[in-house]
Amino acid sequence: MNDAPAYGLWPLVIINSLVFIMFAFSFAKPQTSRDWRSFSAFSAFLVALFTEMYGFPLTIYLLSGWLQSRYPGVDWFAHDSGHLLEILFGWRANPHFGPFHLLSFAFIGGGFILLSNAWKVLYAAQQMHTLATAGPYARIRHPQYAGFVLIMLGFLVQWPTLLTLLMFPVLVFMYVRLARREEAEVEAEFGKIYQKYKAKTPMFIPRLRGA
């Protein structure tokens, strides 16, 4: 039997939080106060996530009575059981190869790719004092915020917790507000050029090709 503790692994909480925060920082490269607000909120989400993943399983404790009554054969305090969607939908093999876990990798990887590609275009546009309209900006107006949302959604699918489920809509709302403030400033700078771009380019969700 494996007697290694499933939780209380606080060094892993710190290491994973720092690794993902630094990784996201290398993609997002926050510069303005608005950038730092959005990045700080994203970082808080990651810390809350890894705290429950490796430190203290608050969600499991709060739901333990209901979970034990509905799924009596599951050891809910084993680490793999934290992949709640895999267990609740009956995936009893290794949850790291379950459909929700694989889907989470697609969201997380896609989010980081979107952040990286968006930053390259935005940085080049800032250097030339022009409007960013190429790459991801040709499909949506705020690919960096969309990238953060995709990453958070991926982690939610992989390891849902009550705290991160509560944080997610709040953070999405915050990103929408930040995006609208950003648009007002950009429109004041670029005027009709931005109005034309805004009219044909969705805010967060790209249109289907040919739509």
C-alpha atoms as one frame of an Amber mdcrd trajectory, in Angstrom:
protein
   0.000   0.000   0.000   1.080   3.560  -0.703   1.157   5.507   2.563   2.386
   8.752   1.005   0.170  11.682   2.060  -2.316  12.919  -0.522  -2.505  16.447
   0.925  -0.568  18.712   3.238   2.131  18.941   0.561   2.702  22.674   0.973
   6.064  22.743  -0.849   4.204  21.438  -3.922   1.605  24.194  -3.499   4.364
  26.798  -3.556   6.385  25.196  -6.356   3.419  24.629  -8.687   2.007  28.095
  -8.028   5.349  29.739  -8.776   6.018  27.629 -11.867   2.658  28.357 -13.489
   2.643  32.016 -12.451   6.146  32.548 -13.845   5.230  30.588 -16.976   2.149
  32.760 -17.499   4.226  35.882 -16.786   6.653  34.931 -19.559   3.716  34.786
 -21.987   1.654  37.760 -20.784   4.454  40.182 -19.819   2.257  42.648 -17.848
   3.334  46.269 -18.130   0.475  48.630 -17.324  -1.479  48.758 -14.058  -4.384
  47.150 -15.906  -2.129  44.310 -17.043  -0.963  43.758 -13.485  -4.537  43.707
 -12.122  -5.576  41.024 -14.586  -2.408  39.023 -13.986  -2.718  39.295 -10.189
  -6.288  37.998 -10.302  -5.170  35.103 -12.496  -2.333  34.355 -10.059  -4.760
  34.326  -7.106  -6.857  31.767  -8.982  -3.812  29.513  -9.431  -2.811  29.775
  -5.772  -6.364  28.846  -4.678  -6.347  25.927  -7.095  -3.012  24.435  -6.022
  -3.820  24.978  -2.355  -6.735  22.554  -2.719  -4.885  20.275  -5.112  -1.925
  19.648  -2.817  -2.487  21.468   0.477  -5.937  21.292   2.040  -8.876  19.715
   0.091 -11.550  22.122   1.326 -14.065  21.122  -1.343 -13.720  17.421  -0.537
 -14.191  18.119   3.188 -17.283  20.244   2.627 -18.861  17.755   0.231 -17.575
  14.580   1.911 -20.951  13.573   3.388 -22.767  13.841   0.069 -19.908  12.249
  -1.875 -19.599   9.268   0.483 -23.349   8.644   0.392 -23.551   8.797  -3.404
 -20.249   7.056  -4.179 -19.499   4.770  -1.199 -16.779   2.793  -2.964 -14.526
   5.805  -3.586 -11.721   6.904  -1.284 -12.416  10.626  -1.553  -9.268  11.606
   0.296  -7.010   9.841  -2.188  -5.330  12.382  -4.423  -6.749  11.030  -7.693
 -10.286  11.526  -6.363  -9.758  15.280  -6.535 -10.368  14.946 -10.268 -14.053
  15.184  -9.430 -15.498  15.219 -12.934 -13.664  12.041 -13.905 -14.921  10.241
 -10.789 -18.482  11.586 -10.865 -18.903  10.578 -14.505 -17.628   7.078 -13.864
 -14.042   7.195 -15.125 -12.469   4.869 -12.550  -9.190   4.251 -14.399  -6.245
   6.646 -14.096  -7.936  10.071 -14.119  -4.893  11.648 -15.777  -5.922   9.879
 -18.975  -9.635  10.571 -18.605 -11.625  12.678 -21.099 -11.989  15.692 -18.818
  -8.298  15.735 -17.992  -7.362  15.570 -21.680  -9.876  18.320 -22.440  -8.304
  20.448 -19.716  -4.901  20.102 -21.386  -6.412  21.375 -24.637  -7.862  24.439
 -22.884  -4.704  25.177 -20.887  -2.355  24.662 -23.834  -4.596  26.684 -26.120
  -4.707  29.497 -23.588  -0.928  29.706 -23.306  -0.524  29.586 -27.098  -3.085
  32.378 -27.445  -1.279  34.482 -24.818   2.066  33.996 -26.548   0.833  34.808
 -30.052  -1.163  37.801 -28.844   1.807  39.279 -26.976   4.032  39.123 -30.070
   1.487  41.033 -32.141   0.710  43.538 -29.393   4.377  44.237 -28.674   5.128
  44.849 -32.361   2.130  47.188 -32.648   3.177  49.121 -29.547   6.676  49.571
 -30.913   5.244  51.001 -34.141   2.485  52.969 -32.361  -0.195  51.258 -34.436
  -3.332  49.268 -33.688  -2.862  45.519 -33.144  -5.043  43.813 -35.752  -2.947
  40.856 -36.941  -2.662  37.289 -35.656  -5.163  36.534 -32.870  -6.268  40.180
 -32.966  -7.679  39.554 -36.420 -10.194  37.114 -34.895 -10.972  38.664 -31.484
 -10.275  42.039 -29.874  -8.948  40.721 -26.542  -6.990  37.495 -27.084  -4.877
  37.943 -23.948  -7.906  38.082 -21.655  -9.427  35.180 -23.590  -6.191  33.248
 -23.028  -6.400  33.743 -19.255 -10.023  32.569 -19.277  -9.155  29.452 -21.304
  -6.383  28.509 -18.872  -8.644  28.968 -15.847 -11.408  26.979 -17.554  -8.927
  24.187 -18.243  -7.923  23.999 -14.594 -11.578  24.040 -13.543 -12.297  21.047
 -15.774  -9.232  19.241 -14.452  -9.635  19.974 -10.726 -12.898  21.753  -9.839
 -13.146  23.332  -6.386 -15.847  25.406  -4.755 -13.532  28.394  -4.347 -12.290
  28.459  -7.931 -15.836  27.895  -9.215 -16.852  31.014  -7.287 -13.806  32.949
  -8.451 -14.179  32.084 -12.140 -17.286  34.163 -12.997 -15.975  37.049 -10.893
 -12.700  37.033 -12.809 -14.472  36.778 -16.165 -16.601  39.785 -15.201 -13.445
  41.653 -14.180 -11.776  40.894 -17.521 -14.834  42.138 -19.403 -14.751  45.409
 -17.438 -11.023  45.814 -18.014 -11.498  45.122 -21.716 -14.204  47.784 -22.009
 -12.032  50.368 -20.238  -9.154  49.455 -22.512 -11.349  49.853 -25.578 -12.440
  53.336 -24.515  -8.792  54.390 -24.249  -7.791  52.804 -27.559 -10.796  54.326
 -29.326  -9.837  57.754 -27.983  -6.356  57.253 -29.456  -7.189  55.677 -32.824
 -10.698  57.015 -33.443 -12.413  55.767 -36.603  -9.699  53.201 -37.283 -10.561
  51.421 -34.064 -14.311  51.862 -34.573 -14.028  50.095 -37.934 -11.928  47.309
 -36.387 -14.349  46.973 -33.471 -17.351  46.713 -35.793 -15.962  43.713 -37.651
 -14.055  41.894 -34.872 -15.767  40.084 -31.959 -14.714  40.856 -28.405 -13.814
  37.386 -27.056 -15.397  34.615 -29.132 -14.312  34.389 -32.789 -16.871  34.017
 -35.513 -16.944  30.870 -37.565 -15.063  31.108 -40.815 -17.248  32.737 -43.432
 -19.781  33.961 -40.872
